[in-house]
Protein backbone atom coordinates (compact mmCIF):
# COMPACT_ATOMS: atom_id res chain seq x y z
CA UNK A 1 0.00 0.00 0.00
CA UNK A 2 1.51 3.33 -1.10
CA UNK A 3 0.65 6.26 1.17
CA UNK A 4 4.02 8.03 0.96
CA UNK A 5 3.85 9.30 -2.62
CA UNK A 6 2.22 12.71 -2.98
CA UNK A 7 -0.54 13.22 -5.52
CA UNK A 8 1.78 15.68 -7.25
CA UNK A 9 4.51 13.04 -7.59
CA UNK A 10 1.97 10.45 -8.70
CA UNK A 11 0.92 12.68 -11.63
CA UNK A 12 4.54 13.06 -12.71
CA UNK A 13 5.24 9.33 -12.38
CA UNK A 14 2.25 8.36 -14.52
CA UNK A 15 3.27 10.88 -17.18
CA UNK A 16 6.78 9.44 -17.23
CA UNK A 17 5.55 5.84 -17.44
CA UNK A 18 2.71 6.39 -19.93
CA UNK A 19 3.37 9.71 -21.70
CA UNK A 20 1.29 9.01 -24.81
CA UNK A 21 -1.58 7.14 -23.15
CA UNK A 22 -4.92 8.98 -23.21
CA UNK A 23 -5.90 9.55 -19.59
CA UNK A 24 -8.84 11.94 -19.95
CA UNK A 25 -11.62 12.29 -22.48
CA UNK A 26 -14.26 15.01 -22.34
CA UNK A 27 -17.72 15.09 -23.92
CA UNK A 28 -19.08 18.64 -24.26
CA UNK A 29 -22.75 19.61 -24.24
CA UNK A 30 -22.87 19.61 -28.05
CA UNK A 31 -21.17 16.22 -28.24
CA UNK A 32 -17.75 17.61 -29.12
CA UNK A 33 -14.98 15.32 -27.87
CA UNK A 34 -11.50 16.15 -26.67
CA UNK A 35 -8.71 14.06 -25.16
CA UNK A 36 -5.53 14.53 -23.14
CA UNK A 37 -2.61 12.19 -22.58
CA UNK A 38 -0.81 11.78 -19.27
CA UNK A 39 2.09 13.88 -20.57
CA UNK A 40 -0.33 16.67 -21.50
CA UNK A 41 -2.12 16.56 -18.13
CA UNK A 42 1.21 16.72 -16.32
CA UNK A 43 2.52 19.61 -18.39
CA UNK A 44 -0.70 21.62 -18.42
CA UNK A 45 -1.36 21.19 -14.71
CA UNK A 46 2.18 22.35 -13.95
CA UNK A 47 1.75 25.41 -16.16
CA UNK A 48 -1.54 26.23 -14.43
CA UNK A 49 0.06 25.62 -11.03
CA UNK A 50 2.76 28.15 -11.87
CA UNK A 51 0.15 30.72 -12.89
CA UNK A 52 -1.85 30.09 -9.70
CA UNK A 53 1.31 30.47 -7.63
CA UNK A 54 1.79 33.87 -9.26
CA UNK A 55 -1.69 34.73 -7.93
CA UNK A 56 -0.58 33.81 -4.42
CA UNK A 57 -1.79 30.22 -4.11
CA UNK A 58 0.49 28.14 -1.90
CA UNK A 59 0.57 25.17 0.49
CA UNK A 60 -2.55 24.95 2.65
CA UNK A 61 -4.49 27.60 0.75
CA UNK A 62 -7.91 26.78 -0.64
CA UNK A 63 -8.63 26.98 -4.37
CA UNK A 64 -12.32 27.57 -5.13
CA UNK A 65 -13.35 25.93 -8.43
CA UNK A 66 -16.68 27.06 -9.86
CA UNK A 67 -16.35 25.31 -13.23
CA UNK A 68 -18.45 22.83 -15.16
CA UNK A 69 -17.23 19.29 -15.79
CA UNK A 70 -14.38 20.13 -18.14
CA UNK A 71 -10.67 19.64 -18.83
CA UNK A 72 -10.12 22.98 -17.08
CA UNK A 73 -11.80 21.62 -13.94
CA UNK A 74 -9.53 18.56 -13.91
CA UNK A 75 -6.42 20.66 -14.52
CA UNK A 76 -7.40 23.01 -11.68
CA UNK A 77 -7.62 20.15 -9.17
CA UNK A 78 -4.33 18.64 -10.34
CA UNK A 79 -2.67 22.07 -10.20
CA UNK A 80 -3.90 22.61 -6.65
CA UNK A 81 -2.38 19.28 -5.58
CA UNK A 82 0.91 20.21 -7.24
CA UNK A 83 1.06 23.36 -5.11
CA UNK A 84 -0.10 21.64 -1.92
CA UNK A 85 -3.30 23.66 -2.02
CA UNK A 86 -6.79 22.36 -1.20
CA UNK A 87 -9.24 22.21 -4.16
CA UNK A 88 -12.81 23.07 -3.14
CA UNK A 89 -15.29 22.79 -6.03
CA UNK A 90 -18.59 24.63 -5.89
CA UNK A 91 -21.71 24.51 -8.03
CA UNK A 92 -21.07 26.57 -11.13
CA UNK A 93 -24.77 27.39 -11.65
CA UNK A 94 -25.76 28.86 -8.27
CA UNK A 95 -27.22 32.38 -8.18
CA UNK A 96 -24.71 35.11 -7.37
CA UNK A 97 -26.08 35.72 -3.88
CA UNK A 98 -25.60 32.04 -2.96
CA UNK A 99 -22.14 31.93 -4.51
CA UNK A 100 -21.20 34.96 -2.44
CA UNK A 101 -22.20 33.12 0.74
CA UNK A 102 -20.23 30.03 -0.29
CA UNK A 103 -17.11 32.00 -1.12
CA UNK A 104 -17.27 33.74 2.25
CA UNK A 105 -17.24 30.35 3.99
CA UNK A 106 -14.55 28.78 1.76
CA UNK A 107 -12.37 31.91 1.91
CA UNK A 108 -10.26 30.82 -1.09
CA UNK A 109 -6.94 32.43 -1.92
CA UNK A 110 -8.00 32.10 -5.57
CA UNK A 111 -11.42 31.38 -7.07
CA UNK A 112 -11.81 30.13 -10.64
CA UNK A 113 -15.12 30.67 -12.44
CA UNK A 114 -16.34 30.76 -16.03
CA UNK A 115 -14.66 34.13 -16.53
CA UNK A 116 -11.30 32.43 -15.91
CA UNK A 117 -11.61 29.78 -18.62
CA UNK A 118 -9.71 31.91 -21.13
CA UNK A 119 -7.02 32.64 -18.55
CA UNK A 120 -6.65 28.92 -17.79
CA UNK A 121 -6.33 28.11 -21.50
CA UNK A 122 -3.78 30.91 -21.97
CA UNK A 123 -1.42 29.31 -19.46
CA UNK A 124 -0.63 26.69 -22.13
CA UNK A 125 1.90 29.06 -23.62
CA UNK A 126 3.77 29.67 -20.39
CA UNK A 127 7.01 27.98 -19.26
CA UNK A 128 6.67 24.74 -17.30
CA UNK A 129 7.86 25.53 -13.77
CA UNK A 130 10.05 23.27 -11.67
CA UNK A 131 7.69 22.69 -8.77
CA UNK A 132 8.78 21.24 -5.41
CA UNK A 133 6.99 18.12 -4.18
CA UNK A 134 4.07 19.42 -2.13
CA UNK A 135 1.28 17.86 -0.06
CA UNK A 136 -2.11 19.45 0.69
CA UNK A 137 -3.18 19.21 4.35
CA UNK A 138 -6.64 18.21 3.10
CA UNK A 139 -7.06 16.37 -0.18
CA UNK A 140 -10.19 18.35 -1.04
CA UNK A 141 -13.32 20.04 0.22
CA UNK A 142 -16.95 19.44 -0.77
CA UNK A 143 -19.73 22.02 -0.46
CA UNK A 144 -22.99 21.09 1.20
CA UNK A 145 -25.73 22.87 3.15
CA UNK A 146 -26.44 22.73 6.85
CA UNK A 147 -29.91 21.98 8.21
CA UNK A 148 -30.29 25.69 8.93
CA UNK A 149 -29.78 26.47 5.25
CA UNK A 150 -26.38 28.07 5.84
CA UNK A 151 -23.44 26.98 3.68
CA UNK A 152 -21.28 24.12 4.90
CA UNK A 153 -17.99 22.96 3.46
CA UNK A 154 -16.68 19.52 4.38
CA UNK A 155 -12.90 19.24 4.41
CA UNK A 156 -11.45 15.73 4.37
CA UNK A 157 -8.59 15.56 6.86
CA UNK A 158 -6.71 13.13 4.61
CA UNK A 159 -3.63 14.81 3.05
CA UNK A 160 -3.05 14.68 -0.70
CA UNK A 161 -0.92 11.55 -0.66
CA UNK A 162 -1.76 8.73 -3.03
CA UNK A 163 -3.67 5.98 -1.22
CA UNK A 164 -4.50 2.96 -3.35
CA UNK A 165 -7.27 1.95 -0.93
CA UNK A 166 -9.30 4.93 -2.18
CA UNK A 167 -9.03 3.69 -5.75
CA UNK A 168 -9.87 0.01 -5.27
CA UNK A 169 -13.11 -0.73 -7.16
CA UNK A 170 -16.07 -1.63 -4.91
CA UNK A 171 -16.79 -4.71 -6.98
CA UNK A 172 -13.47 -6.32 -5.98
CA UNK A 173 -15.08 -7.21 -2.66
CA UNK A 174 -16.87 -9.89 -4.71
CA UNK A 175 -14.66 -10.49 -7.72
CA UNK A 176 -11.56 -9.01 -9.41
CA UNK A 177 -11.87 -6.60 -12.33
CA UNK A 178 -9.39 -5.68 -15.07
CA UNK A 179 -7.36 -2.50 -14.60
CA UNK A 180 -7.10 0.15 -15.83
CA UNK A 181 -10.81 0.85 -15.77
CA UNK A 182 -12.52 3.20 -18.20
CA UNK A 183 -14.71 5.29 -15.90
CA UNK A 184 -17.57 7.38 -17.21
CA UNK A 185 -18.12 10.46 -15.04
CA UNK A 186 -21.82 11.33 -15.05
CA UNK A 187 -22.08 13.29 -11.81
CA UNK A 188 -21.06 16.94 -11.55
CA UNK A 189 -17.51 17.07 -10.28
CA UNK A 190 -18.42 19.44 -7.47
CA UNK A 191 -20.18 16.39 -5.98
CA UNK A 192 -18.19 13.72 -4.15
CA UNK A 193 -19.22 11.01 -6.65
CA UNK A 194 -17.70 13.05 -9.46
CA UNK A 195 -14.68 14.56 -7.74
CA UNK A 196 -13.39 11.31 -6.25
CA UNK A 197 -13.01 9.78 -9.71
CA UNK A 198 -9.83 11.87 -9.82
CA UNK A 199 -8.46 9.51 -7.15
CA UNK A 200 -8.99 6.73 -9.70
CA UNK A 201 -7.20 8.79 -12.31
CA UNK A 202 -4.18 8.77 -10.01
CA UNK A 203 -4.39 4.97 -9.99
CA UNK A 204 -3.97 4.96 -13.76
CA UNK A 205 -7.65 4.47 -14.60
CA UNK A 206 -8.99 6.40 -17.59
CA UNK A 207 -11.76 8.97 -17.22
CA UNK A 208 -14.46 9.92 -19.71
CA UNK A 209 -16.03 13.09 -18.33
CA UNK A 210 -19.42 14.28 -19.53
CA UNK A 211 -20.07 18.00 -19.19
CA UNK A 212 -23.69 17.25 -18.31
CA UNK A 213 -25.74 14.12 -17.86
CA UNK A 214 -27.83 13.16 -20.87
CA UNK A 215 -29.25 9.63 -20.89
CA UNK A 216 -29.14 9.08 -24.66
CA UNK A 217 -25.59 10.38 -24.92
CA UNK A 218 -24.51 8.25 -21.96
CA UNK A 219 -25.31 5.09 -23.91
CA UNK A 220 -23.57 6.42 -27.02
CA UNK A 221 -20.44 7.10 -24.96
CA UNK A 222 -20.55 3.68 -23.29
CA UNK A 223 -20.62 2.07 -26.73
CA UNK A 224 -18.01 4.33 -28.35
CA UNK A 225 -15.49 4.41 -25.49
CA UNK A 226 -16.11 0.87 -24.21
CA UNK A 227 -16.81 2.23 -20.73
CA UNK A 228 -16.29 -0.36 -18.00
CA UNK A 229 -17.91 1.39 -15.03
CA UNK A 230 -19.76 4.46 -13.79
CA UNK A 231 -21.47 5.73 -10.65
CA UNK A 232 -25.04 6.99 -10.89
CA UNK A 233 -28.05 8.07 -8.87
CA UNK A 234 -31.36 6.21 -9.19
CA UNK A 235 -32.75 9.10 -11.26
CA UNK A 236 -29.91 8.75 -13.77
CA UNK A 237 -30.36 4.98 -13.94
CA UNK A 238 -34.11 5.40 -14.43
CA UNK A 239 -33.63 7.79 -17.36
CA UNK A 240 -31.13 5.47 -19.02
CA UNK A 241 -33.40 2.44 -18.53
CA UNK A 242 -36.36 4.39 -19.97
CA UNK A 243 -34.64 4.94 -23.34
CA UNK A 244 -36.89 3.30 -25.94
CA UNK A 245 -34.08 1.28 -27.53
CA UNK A 246 -32.10 0.42 -24.41
CA UNK A 247 -32.66 -3.32 -24.86
CA UNK A 248 -30.92 -3.17 -28.25
CA UNK A 249 -27.92 -1.10 -27.09
CA UNK A 250 -24.48 -2.59 -26.45
CA UNK A 251 -23.75 -2.47 -22.71
CA UNK A 252 -21.43 -5.46 -22.76
CA UNK A 253 -18.34 -3.39 -21.92
CA UNK A 254 -19.77 -2.59 -18.47
CA UNK A 255 -17.96 -4.66 -15.86
CA UNK A 256 -19.85 -3.08 -12.97
CA UNK A 257 -22.04 -0.11 -12.06
CA UNK A 258 -22.20 1.63 -8.69
CA UNK A 259 -25.41 3.23 -7.42
CA UNK A 260 -25.53 5.65 -4.53
CA UNK A 261 -27.06 8.88 -3.16
CA UNK A 262 -30.56 7.45 -2.56
CA UNK A 263 -32.27 4.07 -2.14
CA UNK A 264 -33.10 2.24 -5.37
CA UNK A 265 -36.76 1.52 -6.16
CA UNK A 266 -37.23 -2.27 -6.43
CA UNK A 267 -38.44 -2.09 -10.03
CA UNK A 268 -35.29 -0.23 -11.02
CA UNK A 269 -33.01 -2.79 -9.36
CA UNK A 270 -34.71 -5.56 -11.30
CA UNK A 271 -34.55 -3.52 -14.50
CA UNK A 272 -30.80 -3.00 -14.28
CA UNK A 273 -30.23 -6.56 -13.13
CA UNK A 274 -31.87 -7.62 -16.36
CA UNK A 275 -29.88 -5.13 -18.46
CA UNK A 276 -26.37 -5.95 -17.21
CA UNK A 277 -26.76 -8.87 -14.78
CA UNK A 278 -27.29 -8.62 -11.00
CA UNK A 279 -23.66 -9.51 -10.29
CA UNK A 280 -22.56 -6.29 -12.03
CA UNK A 281 -24.73 -3.84 -10.06
CA UNK A 282 -23.46 -2.62 -6.67
CA UNK A 283 -25.45 -0.38 -4.31
CA UNK A 284 -23.74 1.61 -1.56
CA UNK A 285 -24.60 3.84 1.37
CA UNK A 286 -22.37 6.49 2.91
CA UNK A 287 -21.96 10.22 3.31
CA UNK A 288 -19.54 12.94 2.28
CA UNK A 289 -18.05 13.11 5.77
CA UNK A 290 -16.58 9.66 5.10
CA UNK A 291 -17.85 7.99 8.27
CA UNK A 292 -17.97 4.55 6.65
CA UNK A 293 -19.77 2.55 3.98
CA UNK A 294 -22.20 -0.28 3.46
CA UNK A 295 -22.65 -2.06 0.15
CA UNK A 296 -24.20 -5.06 -1.57
CA UNK A 297 -24.58 -6.52 -5.04
CA UNK A 298 -27.99 -6.72 -6.67
CA UNK A 299 -28.08 -10.51 -6.33
CA UNK A 300 -27.74 -10.06 -2.53
CA UNK A 301 -30.36 -7.33 -2.64
CA UNK A 302 -32.84 -9.78 -4.13
CA UNK A 303 -32.71 -11.72 -0.85
CA UNK A 304 -32.72 -8.55 1.29
CA UNK A 305 -34.99 -6.24 -0.69
CA UNK A 306 -34.66 -2.59 0.29
CA UNK A 307 -31.31 -3.03 2.04
CA UNK A 308 -28.31 -0.76 1.46
CA UNK A 309 -25.96 -3.59 2.33
CA UNK A 310 -23.67 -4.84 5.04
CA UNK A 311 -20.62 -3.04 6.48
CA UNK A 312 -18.08 -2.59 3.70
CA UNK A 313 -14.39 -3.30 4.18
CA UNK A 314 -13.49 -2.11 7.70
CA UNK A 315 -16.72 -0.22 8.44
CA UNK A 316 -18.64 -1.04 11.62
CA UNK A 317 -22.34 -0.21 11.98
CA UNK A 318 -24.45 0.31 15.08
CA UNK A 319 -28.12 1.28 15.41
CA UNK A 320 -28.67 3.15 18.65
CA UNK A 321 -31.59 4.76 20.44
CA UNK A 322 -31.58 8.41 21.55
CA UNK A 323 -29.80 7.40 24.75
CA UNK A 324 -26.99 5.69 22.86
CA UNK A 325 -28.13 2.16 23.65
CA UNK A 326 -27.79 -0.58 21.02
CA UNK A 327 -31.06 -1.71 19.45
CA UNK A 328 -31.94 -5.28 18.45
CA UNK A 329 -32.35 -6.44 14.86
CA UNK A 330 -35.42 -4.99 13.19
CA UNK A 331 -35.82 -2.07 15.58
CA UNK A 332 -35.19 1.37 14.01
CA UNK A 333 -32.89 3.97 15.47
CA UNK A 334 -30.03 6.29 14.53
CA UNK A 335 -27.42 4.77 12.23
CA UNK A 336 -23.85 5.12 13.51
CA UNK A 337 -20.75 4.25 11.47
CA UNK A 338 -17.06 3.84 12.26
CA UNK A 339 -14.18 3.07 9.89
CA UNK A 340 -10.45 2.87 10.46
CA UNK A 341 -9.93 4.00 6.87
CA UNK A 342 -11.75 7.25 7.59
CA UNK A 343 -9.40 10.19 7.89
CA UNK A 344 -12.01 12.30 9.63
CA UNK A 345 -13.40 15.64 8.56
CA UNK A 346 -13.97 19.18 9.68
CA UNK A 347 -16.48 21.78 8.63
CA UNK A 348 -15.92 25.29 7.43
CA UNK A 349 -18.77 27.53 8.46
CA UNK A 350 -20.86 27.28 11.60
CA UNK A 351 -22.24 23.76 11.13
CA UNK A 352 -21.89 21.66 14.28
CA UNK A 353 -19.94 18.41 14.15
CA UNK A 354 -21.95 15.24 13.74
CA UNK A 355 -23.11 13.41 16.84
CA UNK A 356 -20.58 10.80 17.95
CA UNK A 357 -20.11 8.16 20.65
CA UNK A 358 -17.15 7.84 23.00
CA UNK A 359 -16.06 4.81 20.94
CA UNK A 360 -15.75 6.87 17.73
CA UNK A 361 -19.01 5.96 15.98
CA UNK A 362 -20.70 8.93 14.27
CA UNK A 363 -24.17 9.53 12.84
CA UNK A 364 -25.43 11.86 10.14
CA UNK A 365 -28.91 11.58 11.68
CA UNK A 366 -30.18 8.88 9.34
CA UNK A 367 -32.75 6.46 10.75
CA UNK A 368 -32.72 2.75 9.95
CA UNK A 369 -32.32 -0.77 11.27
CA UNK A 370 -30.23 -3.90 10.89
CA UNK A 371 -31.75 -7.26 10.07
CA UNK A 372 -30.70 -10.56 11.62
CA UNK A 373 -28.08 -11.08 8.89
CA UNK A 374 -26.44 -7.69 9.48
CA UNK A 375 -27.92 -5.94 6.44
CA UNK A 376 -28.72 -2.26 6.94
CA UNK A 377 -32.01 -0.61 5.92
CA UNK A 378 -32.31 3.19 5.76
CA UNK A 379 -35.76 4.52 6.58
CA UNK A 380 -35.08 8.25 6.37
CA UNK A 381 -32.13 10.17 5.01
CA UNK A 382 -31.95 12.57 7.96
CA UNK A 383 -35.00 14.08 9.54
CA UNK A 384 -35.87 16.91 7.18
CA UNK A 385 -33.54 16.51 4.22
CA UNK A 386 -35.08 15.82 0.83
CA UNK A 387 -33.10 13.54 -1.52
CA UNK A 388 -34.32 14.58 -4.96
CA UNK A 389 -32.69 12.95 -7.96
CA UNK A 390 -29.73 12.02 -5.77
CA UNK A 391 -29.15 15.63 -4.61
CA UNK A 392 -29.60 16.72 -1.00
CA UNK A 393 -32.06 19.57 -0.46
CA UNK A 394 -32.57 21.10 2.97
CA UNK A 395 -36.06 22.59 3.35
CA UNK A 396 -34.84 25.49 5.50
CA UNK A 397 -32.73 26.80 2.64
CA UNK A 398 -35.65 26.77 0.19
CA UNK A 399 -37.94 28.32 2.78
CA UNK A 400 -35.43 31.10 3.45
CA UNK A 401 -35.46 31.99 -0.23
CA UNK A 402 -39.26 31.87 -0.67
CA UNK A 403 -40.23 33.72 2.49
CA UNK A 404 -38.81 36.93 1.03
CA UNK A 405 -41.46 36.96 -1.71
CA UNK A 406 -43.75 39.90 -0.87
CA UNK A 407 -46.89 37.81 -1.38
CA UNK A 408 -45.77 34.95 0.88
CA UNK A 409 -46.70 35.15 4.57
CA UNK A 410 -45.37 31.74 5.56
CA UNK A 411 -43.98 28.68 3.82
CA UNK A 412 -42.91 25.14 4.63
CA UNK A 413 -41.09 22.83 2.24
CA UNK A 414 -41.38 19.05 2.26
CA UNK A 415 -40.40 16.13 0.05
CA UNK A 416 -43.14 14.07 -1.56
CA UNK A 417 -42.78 10.69 -3.26
CA UNK A 418 -42.12 11.02 -6.96
CA UNK A 419 -41.56 8.25 -9.56
CA UNK A 420 -38.80 10.19 -11.34
CA UNK A 421 -37.04 12.09 -8.58
CA UNK A 422 -37.53 9.76 -5.63
CA UNK A 423 -38.67 12.80 -3.66
CA UNK A 424 -39.76 16.05 -5.23
CA UNK A 425 -39.42 19.43 -3.54
CA UNK A 426 -42.93 20.61 -2.65
CA UNK A 427 -43.71 24.08 -1.23
CA UNK A 428 -46.75 24.73 0.96
CA UNK A 429 -47.43 28.46 0.91
CA UNK A 430 -49.57 30.67 3.13
CA UNK A 431 -50.31 33.78 1.03
CA UNK A 432 -50.05 37.25 2.50
CA UNK A 433 -53.46 38.00 0.98
CA UNK A 434 -55.58 34.81 0.99
CA UNK A 435 -58.11 36.44 -1.31
CA UNK A 436 -55.47 37.08 -3.96
CA UNK A 437 -52.73 34.43 -3.70
CA UNK A 438 -49.86 34.37 -6.19
CA UNK A 439 -49.94 31.71 -8.88
CA UNK A 440 -47.71 28.64 -8.55
CA UNK A 441 -45.61 29.59 -11.58
CA UNK A 442 -44.75 32.90 -9.96
CA UNK A 443 -43.46 31.12 -6.84
CA UNK A 444 -41.41 28.72 -8.96
CA UNK A 445 -40.01 31.58 -11.04
CA UNK A 446 -39.02 33.46 -7.90
CA UNK A 447 -37.33 30.36 -6.53
CA UNK A 448 -35.37 29.97 -9.76
CA UNK A 449 -33.94 33.46 -9.29
CA UNK A 450 -32.78 32.63 -5.76
CA UNK A 451 -31.83 28.95 -5.75
CA UNK A 452 -29.84 26.38 -7.64
CA UNK A 453 -32.12 24.50 -10.07
CA UNK A 454 -32.25 21.25 -8.09
CA UNK A 455 -33.58 23.11 -5.02
CA UNK A 456 -36.48 24.79 -6.84
CA UNK A 457 -39.92 23.42 -5.85
CA UNK A 458 -41.42 21.24 -8.53
CA UNK A 459 -44.91 21.66 -7.09
CA UNK A 460 -46.62 24.37 -5.03
CA UNK A 461 -49.83 24.42 -3.05
CA UNK A 462 -51.59 27.22 -1.16
CA UNK A 463 -53.19 26.89 2.27
CA UNK A 464 -55.02 29.32 4.55
CA UNK A 465 -52.45 28.86 7.32
CA UNK A 466 -49.32 26.79 7.97
CA UNK A 467 -50.02 24.52 10.98
CA UNK A 468 -47.41 25.51 13.56
CA UNK A 469 -47.11 24.81 17.28
CA UNK A 470 -46.94 27.50 19.92
CA UNK A 471 -43.18 27.27 19.61
CA UNK A 472 -43.61 27.99 15.86
CA UNK A 473 -42.46 24.47 14.98
CA UNK A 474 -44.00 22.52 12.14
CA UNK A 475 -44.43 18.75 11.89
CA UNK A 476 -43.09 17.98 8.43
CA UNK A 477 -43.74 14.27 8.84
CA UNK A 478 -47.44 14.93 9.41
CA UNK A 479 -47.61 17.19 6.36
CA UNK A 480 -46.00 14.53 4.21
CA UNK A 481 -48.25 11.79 5.59
CA UNK A 482 -51.39 13.81 4.92
CA UNK A 483 -50.42 14.23 1.28
CA UNK A 484 -49.29 10.66 0.69
CA UNK A 485 -52.16 8.94 2.46
Buried (B, 14 or more C-beta within 10 A) or exposed (E): EEEEBBBBBBBBBBBEEBEEBBBBBBBBEEEEEEEBBBBBBBBBBBBBBBBBBEEEBEEBBBBBBBBBBBBBBBBBBBBBBBBBBBBBBBBBBBBEEBBEBBBEBBEBBBBBBEEBBEEBBEBEEEEEBEBEEBBBBBBBBBBBBBBEBBBBBBBBEBBBBBBEEBBBBBBEEBEEBEBBBBBBBBBBBBBBBBBBBBBBBBBBBBBBBBBEBBBBBBBEBBBBBEBBBBBBBBBBBBBBBEBEEBEEBEBEBBBBBBBBBBBBBEEBBBBBBEBBBBBBBBBBBBBBBBBBBBBBBBBBBBEBEBBBBBBBBEBBBBBBEEEBEEBEEEEBBBBBBBBEBBBEBBBBBEBEEBBEEEEBBBBBBBBBBBBEEBBBBBEBBBEBBBBBBBBBBBBBBBBBBBEEBEBBBBBBBBBBEBEEBBBBBBBBBBBBEEEEBBEBEEBBEBBBEBBBEBBBBBBBEBBEEBEEEEEEEBEBEEBBEEBEE
